[in-house]
Amino acid sequence: MGNTWYRGRAPATIANVGPGFDVFALAVRGLADVVSLRTADEDVLTVEGVDARTIPASFGANTAGIVISAMRKLTGIREPLEVRVRKGIPAGRGLGSSAASCAAAALAFLDAFREARALAPAAVLRAAAEGEAAVAGRHYDNISGALLGGFVSIAATNPIVLARQPVSPKVHIALAIPEIEMRTAEMRRVLPRQIPLRDAVSNVGKAATLALALSRGDVRLAGRCLEDRFAEPRRAPFLRGYEAARTAALAAGAAGFAISGSGSTVFALCSSRRAAEQSAKAMRDAFLGRDVNANALATLVDNSIPLRVLLGRSGPRFSLVTG
């Protein structure tokens, strides 16, 4: 390795995507974490960028360090490393901040150590999930989206059974990112243990249809399928300005609206760049009207495949099935 820096980059992700609690994720363009590493005399880790002061900077406590330890265990590679984590995704906003650091660390390790590329994609996914488990619980939606890009649908995690597909460029995304933290672990505690059968049926039907709509670029249908009857009704009361932002997005021309992950970011699906820009600004202004500062972003799904190095000749649509 010498003194060369090796690098991994992973995008922000929208988990759940409305009705797909813990099983759907979309990678989005524009926001990302980058992890760089090189050999050193001893392990050392630094954090810079967005919210850096709030994120652990010790190797054993930072999600990137935890993932590198998991990758070492899988490969037997023990070289001490200097690790730099550059945060581009704010923490506690429902954009997969911790998952992006985890994914970027795994990708940097693969970039640095050629022998690690003998690992199966599912093994890397599990190693990256170790870091996510330390801060947000052992769920695979954000981490799968961050490593595989596009739209990911997870059928099972033990063994891993998932599908990945690109999303049509006809689907535009409007984001409003409030300056409110809604930590995943806390927001999972407000969820019900049971739900009525009619709500379960509604979520299953909308989730199945949403997956088809995203692939086809049917924005109107996808927007109609963002309704969630499980998590969002319980989390929305914790997000000041939620109803105002929803009303504003739909009035601005969005096809549908939902909370990103556990919040506080909200997103809307739109049929054009202009509609996405208008919806993002409308949501931002709605939060401002409730004394909540927020940033607006119009973007697209990131259909690149960060873990491409392990996927050989797989096309843009593929599955991972283990066990």
N, C-alpha and C positions, 0 to 999 in steps of 0.2 A: 504493500500500500504506500509506503514512503510517507511523504508529507502531504499527499494529495487529499483534497476534500471530496467526499462522495455525498450524493444528495438524493433525497426523496421528497416528492411533492404530492399532497393529497387535497382534494377539494372539500368544500363545505357540502353538507348533505341535508336534505329534508327527509326526516323519518316519518313514518306512519302515512303520510300523504293522504290525510283524511281518514278513511275507514280501515287502512291497513296497519293497525296497531302491532308494532314489533315485527312486521313482516315485509313492509314496503320501504324503499328508500330511493330518492332521486339525488344524483350528484348535480351540483349547480356551478356554473361558471362564475369567475370573478373573485371569489374568496377562497383562500387556501392556506394551509400550514406547510412549512418547509423544514425538514430536518437534515442537517449536514453533519458528517462525522469523518474523523481521521484517526490514525493510530496516535497513541500518547503513552506517557510513562505510567499513568494511572487513570482510572475512570474519572471524568469530570463532565458536568453538564451545565449549560447556561441557557437562559430563556430570554428572548427579546421580542419586541413587537407588541401587539394588542393585548392588553390586560396582563402583561408579563409579571407585574409585581404581585399579582394574586395567584400565580401558578407556582407549585413547588419546583425548586431548582436543584434538588438533590437527586442523584442517579436512582436511588431506590424508591423515591416517592413520585417522581415525574412519570407520566404515562409512557413517554418515549423510552425512558430508561428501563421501565418494567418490560416493555416489548423487546428491547434489545437483549435483556436477560433471558426472555423466553426463546428468542432466536438462537442465542448461544447454547441453551439447553438442547435445542433440536439438532444443532449442527456440530457441537463440540468446539466451536471457535471461541477462544478465550482472550484474544488480544485486548489490552486496555484501550479505551477510546475517549477521545474528546468529542462531545456531542453538543451541537448548537440547535436549539429549537426556535424557529422564527414563527411567531403566531400571527396569522392574518385573519383568524376567525375569533370573534369575541366569545368568551366563555359564558355558559348559563343562558344562552339565547335560543337554544333549540336548533342550532345549525351544525351539530356534530363536531364541536371544537375538540373535545378530547379524542374522538375517533379519528379525526384528521391527523393529530399528532401521532397517534398509534400507527396509523397506516403509513404515514411519511417515514416513521422510524424503521418500520419493516422494509420499506422500499429502499431506504438508504443503506440498510444492512445488505440487502440483495445486490445493490449497486457496488458495494465495497468488496464483497466476498463472492467470487465466482462459484465456489463450491456450494454456497448456500442455495444456488439456483437449481440444485437437484431436488429441493423440497417440492412437495405437491402444493398446488394453490390452496387447498383446504387446510393444510398444515400451517401455512403462513397466515391464513385467515384466523385460525384458532390462536396462534401466537399473538397476533395483533389484538384479539379480543381480551387477552390477559390484562393489557393496560386499561382498556375500556371498563373491564369488570372492577378494577380498583376504585373507580370514581363514579361510575354510572350504572353499575350492575351488568350482569352477563347477558347482554342482548346483542344481536348481530346485524341489526338493520343499518345503522350509521356506518359501522366498520365495513360492511359488505359494499355499500355504496361508495365509500371512500377508496376502496381498493379496486373495485370493478367498474365504477363509473356508470353512466346511463341510468336505467331503472332496474332495480333488483327486487325480486319477489322471493321470499324465503318460506319454504314449506316445512322445514325441520332444521334443527341445529345439532342434534345428536342421534343419528349421523347427519352431516350437512347435506341438505337437499335444497338447491336454489336455482333460480333462472335469472339470466341477465339479458336485457334487450336495450337497443338504443331507443331514444324518444324522437319523434318527428320534430324537425325544426319549425314546424307550424305552431308548436306549443311554446308560448312565451310565459315567463314567470315574473311576477311583481312581488317584491319583498319589502316589508317594513320591519325594521329591527329596533325595537324600543330599548331604551336604557333601563331595563328592568331585568334582573336575573331571576330565572325560574329553574332551579336545579332539578335535574332528572330524578335523583333519588327522592327528593321531597314530593315532586309531582306524581311519582308512582304510588306514593302512599295515599293519595286521595282517590285512587281508582276503586271501583266497586268489586267485590268478590264474585258477584253474580249479576246477570242482566236478564231482562225479559227475552223470551224466545223471539218475539217480533223484532227486537232491536238487533239480536244476533243475525237473524235472517237478512235484515236491511243491510248490515255491514258486509256480510258475505256477498250479497248480490252486487252492491255498489263497488266493492273491491275488485271482484272479478271483471266487471264491466269497465272499471277505470283502467285496468291493465291493458285491455284491448284498445281503449280509446287513446291512450298515450302513444301506443305503437302506431296507430293509424293516423294520428294527428287530428283527431276529432275533438277539438277544444270544447265545443259546446257540450258534448256528451261527458267528457272528462270533468268539466266544471260541475255538472249536475251530480256527479258521483263522488264529490269530495265530502258529502255529509257523513259525519261520524256520530254514532249514538252511544259510544262506549267511553272514550277518554275525553273528548273535547267538551262535552257538557259539564264534566267535573272540573276541568282545568280552566275554562273560560272565566269563571268568577274571580280567579286570582290575577287576571290580566286586565288592569284598568285601561279602558278604551277599546276593549275587544269588540263590543257591539257597534260602536261608532266606526271602527275601522272596517268591519264587515259591510256595514251599510254603505260606506264611502266607496269601497272597492267595487261593489256591484253596481252602484250608481255611475261609476266611471267607465263601466263597460266590461268588467271582468266576468268570466263565465262561472267562476266558483271561487270560494275562499275557505281557508282553514288555518289552524295553528300548525306551525312547523315543529315537529317533534313534541317536546314537552313545553315549548314556548321559551321565551316571550315573542320570538319572531312569528309573524303571520305572513301568509303568502296567498297569491291569487293566480289563477290560470287565465291567460288572455290569448287572443287570436292574432295579435300584431305587436310589434315593438312599441308603437305609439300608444296602444291601449295599455300595455304593461307599464310604460312610463307614467301615464296618467293615473293608473290605479295605484302604483307605488307612492306617488306624490299625495294622492287622496288619502291613503291609509296613514302616511306620515302626518299629514295635517290633522287627521282625526285624532291621532294620539296627542299631538300638540294641543289640540283643543281640550284635552283632558289632563293637561299639565304633565305630559309624558314626552320627553325628547325621543326622537326616533330618526333613523336613517332610512332613506329610500333607495332601492336598487331594482332596475329592470334587467333581466338576464335570460339565459336559456339553460337547458339541461346540458351538463358536460358529458358528452358521449365518448370522451377518450377513455382508455383502459389503463389506469396506472400500473396494474399488475401484469401488463402485456408480456413482460420478460418470461413469465412462467406459463403462459397460455399458448405458446407455439403458434399454430396456424388457425386457432379458433377465430371465427368470424365475429361480427358484432353481436350476434345472438348465440348464447351458449348456456350450458348448465354445469353445475358442480354437484355431483352425486357421490357420496361416500357410503361405506358400510354395506 
